[in-house]
Amino acid sequence: MIQAIFMGLVQGLTEFLPISSSGHLLLVQYFSWWPDLGLAFDAFLHLGTLLAVLIYFRKDILRLGRSVTDKNDKAGRHILSLILIGIIPAGIVGYFFSDYIETSFRSILIVIFNLIFWGLVMAWADIRIEAWKKKRDRIEKMTWYHSLIIGLAQVFALIPGTSRSGITITAALFQGIDRKTAARFSFLMSVPLIATAGLMSFLELIKTGVGENYIQLSVGLLVSFLSGLVAIYWLLKILEKGNLKWFIVYRIVLGLILFSMFAF
């Protein structure tokens, strides 16, 4: 039960904060003696984070859904097209190379490198956005070009230690999109990706069965859902008036600590 709670917290917080969920889950697996809870648990954790983003952005998502048939909502269809463009690169790479990435890049050293390197790139972007005199402060002001660049950057998030939210927010900042708008777009763009990952896990789950750990599965789902809501709210509040410095510091310090442990 303790493992289910802890893993739910890690999944919910790191899925949305720019510190890498895959990297942290790999670290937990490496440093703990806990057994693998299996595919069912992984699927339920993804379901929890999916529910978190769906509920938090329910008004935006409903609007985007209605915009498909509402000819007057051009802005809604524009945002929907940006999301679709943004998920294409990572979707294609993930579909064809997910097995290769899963077997070739699950290394603590790769996690360490990505935590530090992309932390430094994030710091550069966070400083650079202050130089923009006229920032794009609404998703409606973004163009297909901005979305495509963000989508291409998101491909790197398939490698543990990078962070999907971190790389997409960073790519947006480099294009003059303000922090909160960058985060909102990143979260909206995460919906189809998290849903796809969860769906694939559930399809595999149908073949293997859920098992009998219903309480642990429910607890993991609930904790990942609640911690995911907190992470989304917290990050948007921070970026409304602040910057990414504490996440940058966390990434670099954690990377250096891990490096010292493995290098000496």
Buried (B, 14 or more C-beta within 10 A) or exposed (E): EEBBBBBBBBBBBBBBBBBBBBBBBBBBEEEEEEEEBBBBBBBBBBBBBBBBBBEBBEEBBEBBEEBEEEEEBEEBBBBBEBBBBBBBBBBEBBEEEEEEBEEEBBBBEBBBBBBBBBBBBBBBBBBEBEEBEEBBEBBEBBEEEBBBBBBBBBBBBBBBBBBBBBBBBBBBBBBBBBBBBBBBBBBBBBBBBBBBBBBBBBEEBEEEEBBEBEEBBEBBBBBBBBBBBBBBEEBBEBBEEEBBEEBBEBBBEBBBEBBEEEEE
